[in-house]
């Protein structure tokens, strides 16, 4: 997926990209998860002469920022009564 991020000039810290393609209308879309999957898709497209076959779906969304909290372990038996962070 890094290849696609570079191609579209997307910052991975600001954008989340998901890709999938339709192999057959009777089946659910196949999700592309990594660069190897991208290469497999390109090879599949190279074998097919019809340009509209196996449409690619690219979804770009704003990346979720992990707002996990930081845990600070404080020793209650510290020598000093003052603790600064």
PDB file of N, CA, C and O in Angstrom, chain B, residues numbered from 101:
ATOM      1  N   UNK B 101       0.817  -1.191   0.000  1.00  0.00           N
ATOM      2  CA  UNK B 101       0.000   0.000   0.000  1.00  0.00           C
ATOM      3  C   UNK B 101       0.866   1.262   0.000  1.00  0.00           C
ATOM      4  O   UNK B 101       0.408   2.336  -0.390  1.00  0.00           O
ATOM      5  N   UNK B 102       2.101   1.124   0.434  1.00  0.00           N
ATOM      6  CA  UNK B 102       3.002   2.269   0.431  1.00  0.00           C
ATOM      7  C   UNK B 102       3.193   2.828  -0.968  1.00  0.00           C
ATOM      8  O   UNK B 102       3.336   4.037  -1.146  1.00  0.00           O
ATOM      9  N   UNK B 103       3.194   1.947  -1.961  1.00  0.00           N
ATOM     10  CA  UNK B 103       3.337   2.375  -3.353  1.00  0.00           C
ATOM     11  C   UNK B 103       2.186   3.287  -3.749  1.00  0.00           C
ATOM     12  O   UNK B 103       2.399   4.313  -4.395  1.00  0.00           O
ATOM     13  N   UNK B 104       0.983   2.924  -3.369  1.00  0.00           N
ATOM     14  CA  UNK B 104      -0.204   3.719  -3.699  1.00  0.00           C
ATOM     15  C   UNK B 104      -0.177   5.042  -2.952  1.00  0.00           C
ATOM     16  O   UNK B 104      -0.517   6.084  -3.512  1.00  0.00           O
ATOM     17  N   UNK B 105       0.228   5.002  -1.684  1.00  0.00           N
ATOM     18  CA  UNK B 105       0.306   6.237  -0.897  1.00  0.00           C
ATOM     19  C   UNK B 105       1.266   7.221  -1.563  1.00  0.00           C
ATOM     20  O   UNK B 105       0.979   8.415  -1.640  1.00  0.00           O
ATOM     21  N   UNK B 106       2.415   6.716  -2.046  1.00  0.00           N
ATOM     22  CA  UNK B 106       3.384   7.573  -2.716  1.00  0.00           C
ATOM     23  C   UNK B 106       2.834   8.086  -4.045  1.00  0.00           C
ATOM     24  O   UNK B 106       3.002   9.259  -4.378  1.00  0.00           O
ATOM     25  N   UNK B 107       2.188   7.220  -4.794  1.00  0.00           N
ATOM     26  CA  UNK B 107       1.656   7.599  -6.107  1.00  0.00           C
ATOM     27  C   UNK B 107       0.643   8.732  -6.019  1.00  0.00           C
ATOM     28  O   UNK B 107       0.622   9.626  -6.865  1.00  0.00           O
ATOM     29  N   UNK B 108      -0.199   8.686  -4.988  1.00  0.00           N
ATOM     30  CA  UNK B 108      -1.218   9.721  -4.805  1.00  0.00           C
ATOM     31  C   UNK B 108      -0.748  10.839  -3.873  1.00  0.00           C
ATOM     32  O   UNK B 108      -1.517  11.739  -3.536  1.00  0.00           O
ATOM     33  N   UNK B 109       0.530  10.774  -3.456  1.00  0.00           N
ATOM     34  CA  UNK B 109       1.122  11.782  -2.579  1.00  0.00           C
ATOM     35  C   UNK B 109       0.305  11.966  -1.297  1.00  0.00           C
ATOM     36  O   UNK B 109      -0.033  13.086  -0.915  1.00  0.00           O
ATOM     37  N   UNK B 110      -0.004  10.839  -0.643  1.00  0.00           N
ATOM     38  CA  UNK B 110      -0.783  10.859   0.595  1.00  0.00           C
ATOM     39  C   UNK B 110       0.131  10.628   1.791  1.00  0.00           C
ATOM     40  O   UNK B 110       1.043   9.802   1.739  1.00  0.00           O
ATOM     41  N   UNK B 111      -0.120  11.352   2.846  1.00  0.00           N
ATOM     42  CA  UNK B 111       0.631  11.210   4.091  1.00  0.00           C
ATOM     43  C   UNK B 111      -0.042  10.117   4.922  1.00  0.00           C
ATOM     44  O   UNK B 111      -1.203  10.268   5.302  1.00  0.00           O
ATOM     45  N   UNK B 112       0.667   9.017   5.212  1.00  0.00           N
ATOM     46  CA  UNK B 112       0.043   7.919   5.970  1.00  0.00           C
ATOM     47  C   UNK B 112      -0.377   8.295   7.390  1.00  0.00           C
ATOM     48  O   UNK B 112      -1.164   7.577   8.007  1.00  0.00           O
ATOM     49  N   UNK B 113       0.134   9.408   7.917  1.00  0.00           N
ATOM     50  CA  UNK B 113      -0.298   9.851   9.243  1.00  0.00           C
ATOM     51  C   UNK B 113      -1.591  10.652   9.174  1.00  0.00           C
ATOM     52  O   UNK B 113      -2.235  10.888  10.196  1.00  0.00           O
ATOM     53  N   UNK B 114      -1.975  11.073   7.955  1.00  0.00           N
ATOM     54  CA  UNK B 114      -3.173  11.891   7.801  1.00  0.00           C
ATOM     55  C   UNK B 114      -4.269  11.219   6.982  1.00  0.00           C
ATOM     56  O   UNK B 114      -5.425  11.638   7.028  1.00  0.00           O
ATOM     57  N   UNK B 115      -3.914  10.189   6.239  1.00  0.00           N
ATOM     58  CA  UNK B 115      -4.904   9.536   5.377  1.00  0.00           C
ATOM     59  C   UNK B 115      -4.838   8.019   5.541  1.00  0.00           C
ATOM     60  O   UNK B 115      -3.764   7.433   5.676  1.00  0.00           O
ATOM     61  N   UNK B 116      -6.005   7.412   5.525  1.00  0.00           N
ATOM     62  CA  UNK B 116      -6.113   5.951   5.551  1.00  0.00           C
ATOM     63  C   UNK B 116      -6.690   5.512   4.209  1.00  0.00           C
ATOM     64  O   UNK B 116      -7.734   6.003   3.780  1.00  0.00           O
ATOM     65  N   UNK B 117      -6.006   4.592   3.558  1.00  0.00           N
ATOM     66  CA  UNK B 117      -6.423   4.129   2.242  1.00  0.00           C
ATOM     67  C   UNK B 117      -6.819   2.671   2.326  1.00  0.00           C
ATOM     68  O   UNK B 117      -6.108   1.856   2.912  1.00  0.00           O
ATOM     69  N   UNK B 118      -7.962   2.347   1.735  1.00  0.00           N
ATOM     70  CA  UNK B 118      -8.338   0.942   1.587  1.00  0.00           C
ATOM     71  C   UNK B 118      -8.647   0.712   0.112  1.00  0.00           C
ATOM     72  O   UNK B 118      -9.248   1.553  -0.556  1.00  0.00           O
ATOM     73  N   UNK B 119      -8.222  -0.437  -0.371  1.00  0.00           N
ATOM     74  CA  UNK B 119      -8.421  -0.756  -1.783  1.00  0.00           C
ATOM     75  C   UNK B 119      -9.010  -2.146  -1.915  1.00  0.00           C
ATOM     76  O   UNK B 119      -8.732  -3.043  -1.119  1.00  0.00           O
ATOM     77  N   UNK B 120      -9.832  -2.299  -2.943  1.00  0.00           N
ATOM     78  CA  UNK B 120     -10.408  -3.602  -3.249  1.00  0.00           C
ATOM     79  C   UNK B 120     -10.768  -3.616  -4.723  1.00  0.00           C
ATOM     80  O   UNK B 120     -10.906  -2.566  -5.351  1.00  0.00           O
ATOM     81  N   UNK B 121     -10.919  -4.808  -5.265  1.00  0.00           N
ATOM     82  CA  UNK B 121     -11.323  -4.920  -6.659  1.00  0.00           C
ATOM     83  C   UNK B 121     -12.386  -5.993  -6.794  1.00  0.00           C
ATOM     84  O   UNK B 121     -12.536  -6.872  -5.945  1.00  0.00           O
ATOM     85  N   UNK B 122     -13.110  -5.889  -7.883  1.00  0.00           N
ATOM     86  CA  UNK B 122     -14.210  -6.819  -8.129  1.00  0.00           C
ATOM     87  C   UNK B 122     -13.748  -7.836  -9.166  1.00  0.00           C
ATOM     88  O   UNK B 122     -13.524  -7.502 -10.329  1.00  0.00           O
ATOM     89  N   UNK B 123     -13.611  -9.063  -8.730  1.00  0.00           N
ATOM     90  CA  UNK B 123     -13.197 -10.143  -9.622  1.00  0.00           C
ATOM     91  C   UNK B 123     -14.384 -10.664 -10.416  1.00  0.00           C
ATOM     92  O   UNK B 123     -14.280 -10.979 -11.602  1.00  0.00           O
ATOM     93  N   UNK B 124     -15.522 -10.746  -9.721  1.00  0.00           N
ATOM     94  CA  UNK B 124     -16.745 -11.254 -10.321  1.00  0.00           C
ATOM     95  C   UNK B 124     -17.907 -10.576  -9.608  1.00  0.00           C
ATOM     96  O   UNK B 124     -17.892 -10.440  -8.385  1.00  0.00           O
ATOM     97  N   UNK B 125     -18.901 -10.158 -10.354  1.00  0.00           N
ATOM     98  CA  UNK B 125     -20.036  -9.447  -9.743  1.00  0.00           C
ATOM     99  C   UNK B 125     -20.818 -10.303  -8.749  1.00  0.00           C
ATOM    100  O   UNK B 125     -21.533  -9.769  -7.901  1.00  0.00           O
ATOM    101  N   UNK B 126     -20.691 -11.610  -8.846  1.00  0.00           N
ATOM    102  CA  UNK B 126     -21.393 -12.506  -7.933  1.00  0.00           C
ATOM    103  C   UNK B 126     -20.644 -12.727  -6.620  1.00  0.00           C
ATOM    104  O   UNK B 126     -21.176 -13.348  -5.700  1.00  0.00           O
ATOM    105  N   UNK B 127     -19.422 -12.225  -6.529  1.00  0.00           N
ATOM    106  CA  UNK B 127     -18.587 -12.407  -5.337  1.00  0.00           C
ATOM    107  C   UNK B 127     -18.352 -11.064  -4.647  1.00  0.00           C
ATOM    108  O   UNK B 127     -18.426 -10.015  -5.287  1.00  0.00           O
ATOM    109  N   UNK B 128     -18.072 -11.093  -3.358  1.00  0.00           N
ATOM    110  CA  UNK B 128     -17.742  -9.826  -2.677  1.00  0.00           C
ATOM    111  C   UNK B 128     -16.389  -9.312  -3.188  1.00  0.00           C
ATOM    112  O   UNK B 128     -15.578 -10.098  -3.678  1.00  0.00           O
ATOM    113  N   UNK B 129     -16.141  -8.006  -3.077  1.00  0.00           N
ATOM    114  CA  UNK B 129     -14.860  -7.452  -3.525  1.00  0.00           C
ATOM    115  C   UNK B 129     -13.687  -8.074  -2.772  1.00  0.00           C
ATOM    116  O   UNK B 129     -13.809  -8.448  -1.606  1.00  0.00           O
ATOM    117  N   UNK B 130     -12.560  -8.176  -3.451  1.00  0.00           N
ATOM    118  CA  UNK B 130     -11.335  -8.710  -2.855  1.00  0.00           C
ATOM    119  C   UNK B 130     -10.531  -7.529  -2.323  1.00  0.00           C
ATOM    120  O   UNK B 130     -10.229  -6.584  -3.052  1.00  0.00           O
ATOM    121  N   UNK B 131     -10.196  -7.601  -1.060  1.00  0.00           N
ATOM    122  CA  UNK B 131      -9.482  -6.495  -0.407  1.00  0.00           C
ATOM    123  C   UNK B 131      -7.987  -6.599  -0.678  1.00  0.00           C
ATOM    124  O   UNK B 131      -7.401  -7.679  -0.595  1.00  0.00           O
ATOM    125  N   UNK B 132      -7.385  -5.476  -0.999  1.00  0.00           N
ATOM    126  CA  UNK B 132      -5.935  -5.386  -1.196  1.00  0.00           C
ATOM    127  C   UNK B 132      -5.351  -4.867   0.107  1.00  0.00           C
ATOM    128  O   UNK B 132      -5.692  -3.776   0.563  1.00  0.00           O
ATOM    129  N   UNK B 133      -4.468  -5.658   0.700  1.00  0.00           N
ATOM    130  CA  UNK B 133      -3.952  -5.323   2.035  1.00  0.00           C
ATOM    131  C   UNK B 133      -2.508  -4.831   2.055  1.00  0.00           C
ATOM    132  O   UNK B 133      -2.098  -4.162   3.004  1.00  0.00           O
ATOM    133  N   UNK B 134      -1.731  -5.153   1.018  1.00  0.00           N
ATOM    134  CA  UNK B 134      -0.315  -4.776   1.039  1.00  0.00           C
ATOM    135  C   UNK B 134       0.207  -4.638  -0.390  1.00  0.00           C
ATOM    136  O   UNK B 134      -0.530  -4.844  -1.355  1.00  0.00           O
ATOM    137  N   UNK B 135       1.492  -4.286  -0.513  1.00  0.00           N
ATOM    138  CA  UNK B 135       2.088  -4.083  -1.833  1.00  0.00           C
ATOM    139  C   UNK B 135       2.082  -5.358  -2.669  1.00  0.00           C
ATOM    140  O   UNK B 135       1.940  -5.285  -3.890  1.00  0.00           O
ATOM    141  N   UNK B 136       2.232  -6.519  -2.046  1.00  0.00           N
ATOM    142  CA  UNK B 136       2.182  -7.771  -2.807  1.00  0.00           C
ATOM    143  C   UNK B 136       0.810  -7.969  -3.437  1.00  0.00           C
ATOM    144  O   UNK B 136       0.709  -8.442  -4.569  1.00  0.00           O
ATOM    145  N   UNK B 137      -0.247  -7.609  -2.712  1.00  0.00           N
ATOM    146  CA  UNK B 137      -1.599  -7.689  -3.274  1.00  0.00           C
ATOM    147  C   UNK B 137      -1.768  -6.709  -4.431  1.00  0.00           C
ATOM    148  O   UNK B 137      -2.464  -7.011  -5.401  1.00  0.00           O
ATOM    149  N   UNK B 138      -1.142  -5.547  -4.338  1.00  0.00           N
ATOM    150  CA  UNK B 138      -1.191  -4.567  -5.426  1.00  0.00           C
ATOM    151  C   UNK B 138      -0.531  -5.156  -6.671  1.00  0.00           C
ATOM    152  O   UNK B 138      -1.064  -5.046  -7.775  1.00  0.00           O
ATOM    153  N   UNK B 139       0.622  -5.776  -6.489  1.00  0.00           N
ATOM    154  CA  UNK B 139       1.323  -6.385  -7.618  1.00  0.00           C
ATOM    155  C   UNK B 139       0.510  -7.515  -8.239  1.00  0.00           C
ATOM    156  O   UNK B 139       0.500  -7.671  -9.460  1.00  0.00           O
ATOM    157  N   UNK B 140      -0.169  -8.301  -7.413  1.00  0.00           N
ATOM    158  CA  UNK B 140      -1.030  -9.371  -7.927  1.00  0.00           C
ATOM    159  C   UNK B 140      -2.162  -8.794  -8.767  1.00  0.00           C
ATOM    160  O   UNK B 140      -2.512  -9.339  -9.813  1.00  0.00           O
ATOM    161  N   UNK B 141      -2.724  -7.695  -8.301  1.00  0.00           N
ATOM    162  CA  UNK B 141      -3.793  -7.038  -9.047  1.00  0.00           C
ATOM    163  C   UNK B 141      -3.270  -6.523 -10.390  1.00  0.00           C
ATOM    164  O   UNK B 141      -3.939  -6.669 -11.413  1.00  0.00           O
ATOM    165  N   UNK B 142      -2.091  -5.927 -10.390  1.00  0.00           N
ATOM    166  CA  UNK B 142      -1.496  -5.415 -11.629  1.00  0.00           C
ATOM    167  C   UNK B 142      -1.254  -6.552 -12.615  1.00  0.00           C
ATOM    168  O   UNK B 142      -1.506  -6.401 -13.810  1.00  0.00           O
ATOM    169  N   UNK B 143      -0.770  -7.678 -12.126  1.00  0.00           N
ATOM    170  CA  UNK B 143      -0.548  -8.838 -12.996  1.00  0.00           C
ATOM    171  C   UNK B 143      -1.866  -9.340 -13.574  1.00  0.00           C
ATOM    172  O   UNK B 143      -1.932  -9.702 -14.748  1.00  0.00           O
ATOM    173  N   UNK B 144      -2.910  -9.363 -12.759  1.00  0.00           N
ATOM    174  CA  UNK B 144      -4.229  -9.779 -13.222  1.00  0.00           C
ATOM    175  C   UNK B 144      -4.715  -8.840 -14.333  1.00  0.00           C
ATOM    176  O   UNK B 144      -5.225  -9.292 -15.357  1.00  0.00           O
ATOM    177  N   UNK B 145      -4.554  -7.545 -14.121  1.00  0.00           N
ATOM    178  CA  UNK B 145      -4.969  -6.566 -15.127  1.00  0.00           C
ATOM    179  C   UNK B 145      -4.149  -6.699 -16.408  1.00  0.00           C
ATOM    180  O   UNK B 145      -4.684  -6.502 -17.499  1.00  0.00           O
ATOM    181  N   UNK B 146      -2.870  -7.026 -16.297  1.00  0.00           N
ATOM    182  CA  UNK B 146      -2.019  -7.192 -17.476  1.00  0.00           C
ATOM    183  C   UNK B 146      -2.462  -8.366 -18.344  1.00  0.00           C
ATOM    184  O   UNK B 146      -2.291  -8.340 -19.563  1.00  0.00           O
ATOM    185  N   UNK B 147      -3.028  -9.391 -17.719  1.00  0.00           N
ATOM    186  CA  UNK B 147      -3.482 -10.570 -18.469  1.00  0.00           C
ATOM    187  C   UNK B 147      -4.794 -10.303 -19.195  1.00  0.00           C
ATOM    188  O   UNK B 147      -5.120 -11.002 -20.155  1.00  0.00           O
ATOM    189  N   UNK B 148      -5.539  -9.317 -18.758  1.00  0.00           N
ATOM    190  CA  UNK B 148      -6.863  -9.029 -19.325  1.00  0.00           C
ATOM    191  C   UNK B 148      -6.763  -7.861 -20.300  1.00  0.00           C
ATOM    192  O   UNK B 148      -6.174  -6.830 -19.977  1.00  0.00           O
ATOM    193  N   UNK B 149      -7.328  -8.015 -21.472  1.00  0.00           N
ATOM    194  CA  UNK B 149      -7.277  -6.953 -22.488  1.00  0.00           C
ATOM    195  C   UNK B 149      -8.432  -5.960 -22.374  1.00  0.00           C
ATOM    196  O   UNK B 149      -8.373  -4.878 -22.958  1.00  0.00           O
ATOM    197  N   UNK B 150      -9.457  -6.304 -21.646  1.00  0.00           N
ATOM    198  CA  UNK B 150     -10.603  -5.410 -21.478  1.00  0.00           C
ATOM    199  C   UNK B 150     -10.321  -4.466 -20.306  1.00  0.00           C
ATOM    200  O   UNK B 150     -10.235  -4.916 -19.164  1.00  0.00           O
ATOM    201  N   UNK B 151     -10.175  -3.154 -20.576  1.00  0.00           N
ATOM    202  CA  UNK B 151      -9.775  -2.224 -19.511  1.00  0.00           C
ATOM    203  C   UNK B 151     -10.800  -2.038 -18.393  1.00  0.00           C
ATOM    204  O   UNK B 151     -10.435  -1.630 -17.290  1.00  0.00           O
ATOM    205  N   UNK B 152     -12.064  -2.328 -18.655  1.00  0.00           N
ATOM    206  CA  UNK B 152     -13.077  -2.128 -17.619  1.00  0.00           C
ATOM    207  C   UNK B 152     -13.270  -3.344 -16.729  1.00  0.00           C
ATOM    208  O   UNK B 152     -14.034  -3.293 -15.765  1.00  0.00           O
ATOM    209  N   UNK B 153     -12.585  -4.432 -17.042  1.00  0.00           N
ATOM    210  CA  UNK B 153     -12.716  -5.628 -16.223  1.00  0.00           C
ATOM    211  C   UNK B 153     -11.874  -5.481 -14.957  1.00  0.00           C
ATOM    212  O   UNK B 153     -10.796  -4.887 -14.989  1.00  0.00           O
ATOM    213  N   UNK B 154     -12.364  -6.016 -13.856  1.00  0.00           N
ATOM    214  CA  UNK B 154     -11.714  -5.955 -12.533  1.00  0.00           C
ATOM    215  C   UNK B 154     -11.555  -4.506 -12.056  1.00  0.00           C
ATOM    216  O   UNK B 154     -10.434  -4.051 -11.827  1.00  0.00           O
ATOM    217  N   UNK B 155     -12.664  -3.783 -11.905  1.00  0.00           N
ATOM    218  CA  UNK B 155     -12.552  -2.390 -11.440  1.00  0.00           C
ATOM    219  C   UNK B 155     -11.918  -2.300 -10.050  1.00  0.00           C
ATOM    220  O   UNK B 155     -12.145  -3.142  -9.182  1.00  0.00           O
ATOM    221  N   UNK B 156     -11.136  -1.275  -9.878  1.00  0.00           N
ATOM    222  CA  UNK B 156     -10.435  -1.022  -8.621  1.00  0.00           C
ATOM    223  C   UNK B 156     -11.194   0.045  -7.844  1.00  0.00           C
ATOM    224  O   UNK B 156     -11.565   1.081  -8.395  1.00  0.00           O
ATOM    225  N   UNK B 157     -11.423  -0.216  -6.563  1.00  0.00           N
ATOM    226  CA  UNK B 157     -12.118   0.727  -5.687  1.00  0.00           C
ATOM    227  C   UNK B 157     -11.108   1.207  -4.647  1.00  0.00           C
ATOM    228  O   UNK B 157     -10.555   0.415  -3.884  1.00  0.00           O
ATOM    229  N   UNK B 158     -10.880   2.512  -4.634  1.00  0.00           N
ATOM    230  CA  UNK B 158      -9.938   3.102  -3.675  1.00  0.00           C
ATOM    231  C   UNK B 158     -10.718   4.059  -2.789  1.00  0.00           C
ATOM    232  O   UNK B 158     -11.326   5.015  -3.270  1.00  0.00           O
ATOM    233  N   UNK B 159     -10.692   3.788  -1.482  1.00  0.00           N
ATOM    234  CA  UNK B 159     -11.341   4.656  -0.496  1.00  0.00           C
ATOM    235  C   UNK B 159     -10.251   5.372   0.295  1.00  0.00           C
ATOM    236  O   UNK B 159      -9.333   4.739   0.816  1.00  0.00           O
ATOM    237  N   UNK B 160     -10.360   6.693   0.380  1.00  0.00           N
ATOM    238  CA  UNK B 160      -9.417   7.484   1.167  1.00  0.00           C
ATOM    239  C   UNK B 160     -10.213   8.192   2.250  1.00  0.00           C
ATOM    240  O   UNK B 160     -11.198   8.876   1.971  1.00  0.00           O
ATOM    241  N   UNK B 161      -9.770   8.019   3.489  1.00  0.00           N
ATOM    242  CA  UNK B 161     -10.436   8.647   4.626  1.00  0.00           C
ATOM    243  C   UNK B 161      -9.386   9.308   5.508  1.00  0.00           C
ATOM    244  O   UNK B 161      -8.200   8.985   5.453  1.00  0.00           O
ATOM    245  N   UNK B 162      -9.854  10.225   6.309  1.00  0.00           N
ATOM    246  CA  UNK B 162      -8.961  10.866   7.272  1.00  0.00           C
ATOM    247  C   UNK B 162      -8.515   9.819   8.286  1.00  0.00           C
ATOM    248  O   UNK B 162      -9.332   9.067   8.815  1.00  0.00           O
ATOM    249  N   UNK B 163      -7.222   9.777   8.548  1.00  0.00           N
ATOM    250  CA  UNK B 163      -6.673   8.784   9.466  1.00  0.00           C
ATOM    251  C   UNK B 163      -7.127   9.071  10.891  1.00  0.00           C
ATOM    252  O   UNK B 163      -7.209  10.224  11.314  1.00  0.00           O
ATOM    253  N   UNK B 164      -7.417   8.010  11.612  1.00  0.00           N
ATOM    254  CA  UNK B 164      -7.768   8.131  13.025  1.00  0.00           C
ATOM    255  C   UNK B 164      -6.493   8.308  13.825  1.00  0.00           C
ATOM    256  O   UNK B 164      -5.542   7.542  13.668  1.00  0.00           O
ATOM    257  N   UNK B 165      -6.473   9.307  14.673  1.00  0.00           N
ATOM    258  CA  UNK B 165      -5.309   9.550  15.520  1.00  0.00           C
ATOM    259  C   UNK B 165      -5.494   8.768  16.804  1.00  0.00           C
ATOM    260  O   UNK B 165      -6.530   8.862  17.463  1.00  0.00           O
ATOM    261  N   UNK B 166      -4.466   7.990  17.152  1.00  0.00           N
ATOM    262  CA  UNK B 166      -4.518   7.203  18.377  1.00  0.00           C
ATOM    263  C   UNK B 166      -4.300   8.134  19.557  1.00  0.00           C
ATOM    264  O   UNK B 166      -3.205   8.662  19.750  1.00  0.00           O
ATOM    265  N   UNK B 167      -5.330   8.327  20.330  1.00  0.00           N
ATOM    266  CA  UNK B 167      -5.250   9.218  21.481  1.00  0.00           C
ATOM    267  C   UNK B 167      -5.139   8.406  22.770  1.00  0.00           C
ATOM    268  O   UNK B 167      -5.817   8.678  23.761  1.00  0.00           O
ATOM    269  N   UNK B 168      -4.280   7.421  22.726  1.00  0.00           N
ATOM    270  CA  UNK B 168      -4.126   6.589  23.917  1.00  0.00           C
ATOM    271  C   UNK B 168      -3.449   7.394  25.020  1.00  0.00           C
ATOM    272  O   UNK B 168      -2.632   8.276  24.757  1.00  0.00           O
ATOM    273  N   UNK B 169      -3.797   7.078  26.225  1.00  0.00           N
ATOM    274  CA  UNK B 169      -3.259   7.821  27.353  1.00  0.00           C
ATOM    275  C   UNK B 169      -1.895   7.273  27.751  1.00  0.00           C
ATOM    276  O   UNK B 169      -1.569   6.116  27.486  1.00  0.00           O
ATOM    277  N   UNK B 170      -1.120   8.116  28.381  1.00  0.00           N
ATOM    278  CA  UNK B 170       0.174   7.718  28.888  1.00  0.00           C
ATOM    279  C   UNK B 170       0.029   7.459  30.375  1.00  0.00           C
ATOM    280  O   UNK B 170      -0.529   8.275  31.108  1.00  0.00           O
ATOM    281  N   UNK B 171       0.532   6.328  30.810  1.00  0.00           N
ATOM    282  CA  UNK B 171       0.436   5.963  32.220  1.00  0.00           C
ATOM    283  C   UNK B 171       1.757   6.280  32.904  1.00  0.00           C
ATOM    284  O   UNK B 171       2.826   5.889  32.435  1.00  0.00           O
ATOM    285  N   UNK B 172       1.665   6.982  34.002  1.00  0.00           N
ATOM    286  CA  UNK B 172       2.839   7.320  34.793  1.00  0.00           C
ATOM    287  C   UNK B 172       2.705   6.618  36.136  1.00  0.00           C
ATOM    288  O   UNK B 172       1.733   6.819  36.863  1.00  0.00           O
ATOM    289  N   UNK B 173       3.690   5.797  36.449  1.00  0.00           N
ATOM    290  CA  UNK B 173       3.666   5.083  37.722  1.00  0.00           C
ATOM    291  C   UNK B 173       4.403   5.939  38.750  1.00  0.00           C
ATOM    292  O   UNK B 173       5.570   6.289  38.573  1.00  0.00           O
ATOM    293  N   UNK B 174       3.699   6.263  39.816  1.00  0.00           N
ATOM    294  CA  UNK B 174       4.267   7.116  40.858  1.00  0.00           C
ATOM    295  C   UNK B 174       4.438   6.284  42.121  1.00  0.00           C
ATOM    296  O   UNK B 174       3.527   5.574  42.548  1.00  0.00           O
ATOM    297  N   UNK B 175       5.607   6.386  42.698  1.00  0.00           N
ATOM    298  CA  UNK B 175       5.890   5.681  43.930  1.00  0.00           C
ATOM    299  C   UNK B 175       5.318   6.486  45.098  1.00  0.00           C
ATOM    300  O   UNK B 175       5.799   7.586  45.370  1.00  0.00           O
ATOM    301  N   UNK B 176       4.307   5.970  45.793  1.00  0.00           N
ATOM    302  CA  UNK B 176       3.704   6.737  46.888  1.00  0.00           C
ATOM    303  C   UNK B 176       4.636   6.923  48.080  1.00  0.00           C
ATOM    304  O   UNK B 176       4.368   7.739  48.962  1.00  0.00           O
ATOM    305  N   UNK B 177       5.717   6.176  48.104  1.00  0.00           N
ATOM    306  CA  UNK B 177       6.659   6.273  49.215  1.00  0.00           C
ATOM    307  C   UNK B 177       7.886   7.078  48.816  1.00  0.00           C
ATOM    308  O   UNK B 177       8.984   6.834  49.316  1.00  0.00           O
ATOM    309  N   UNK B 178       7.701   8.036  47.916  1.00  0.00           N
ATOM    310  CA  UNK B 178       8.825   8.833  47.445  1.00  0.00           C
ATOM    311  C   UNK B 178       9.377   9.698  48.568  1.00  0.00           C
ATOM    312  O   UNK B 178       8.670  10.037  49.517  1.00  0.00           O
ATOM    313  N   UNK B 179      10.622  10.040  48.446  1.00  0.00           N
ATOM    314  CA  UNK B 179      11.282  10.838  49.461  1.00  0.00           C
ATOM    315  C   UNK B 179      10.710  12.257  49.504  1.00  0.00           C
ATOM    316  O   UNK B 179      10.541  12.832  50.579  1.00  0.00           O
ATOM    317  N   UNK B 180      10.418  12.804  48.346  1.00  0.00           N
ATOM    318  CA  UNK B 180       9.929  14.169  48.275  1.00  0.00           C
ATOM    319  C   UNK B 180       8.397  14.176  48.197  1.00  0.00           C
ATOM    320  O   UNK B 180       7.798  13.265  47.624  1.00  0.00           O
ATOM    321  N   UNK B 181       7.774  15.196  48.771  1.00  0.00           N
ATOM    322  CA  UNK B 181       6.324  15.323  48.695  1.00  0.00           C
ATOM    323  C   UNK B 181       5.898  15.987  47.394  1.00  0.00           C
ATOM    324  O   UNK B 181       4.718  15.957  47.045  1.00  0.00           O
ATOM    325  N   UNK B 182       6.847  16.589  46.665  1.00  0.00           N
ATOM    326  CA  UNK B 182       6.542  17.326  45.458  1.00  0.00           C
ATOM    327  C   UNK B 182       6.929  16.509  44.235  1.00  0.00           C
ATOM    328  O   UNK B 182       8.048  16.005  44.131  1.00  0.00           O
ATOM    329  N   UNK B 183       6.001  16.391  43.333  1.00  0.00           N
ATOM    330  CA  UNK B 183       6.264  15.654  42.085  1.00  0.00           C
ATOM    331  C   UNK B 183       5.896  16.575  40.934  1.00  0.00           C
ATOM    332  O   UNK B 183       4.765  17.058  40.873  1.00  0.00           O
ATOM    333  N   UNK B 184       6.821  16.829  40.022  1.00  0.00           N
ATOM    334  CA  UNK B 184       6.537  17.677  38.878  1.00  0.00           C
ATOM    335  C   UNK B 184       6.580  16.821  37.620  1.00  0.00           C
ATOM    336  O   UNK B 184       7.350  15.866  37.524  1.00  0.00           O
ATOM    337  N   UNK B 185       5.738  17.182  36.661  1.00  0.00           N
ATOM    338  CA  UNK B 185       5.700  16.464  35.381  1.00  0.00           C
ATOM    339  C   UNK B 185       6.063  17.419  34.272  1.00  0.00           C
ATOM    340  O   UNK B 185       6.094  17.028  33.106  1.00  0.00           O
TER     341      UNK B 185
END
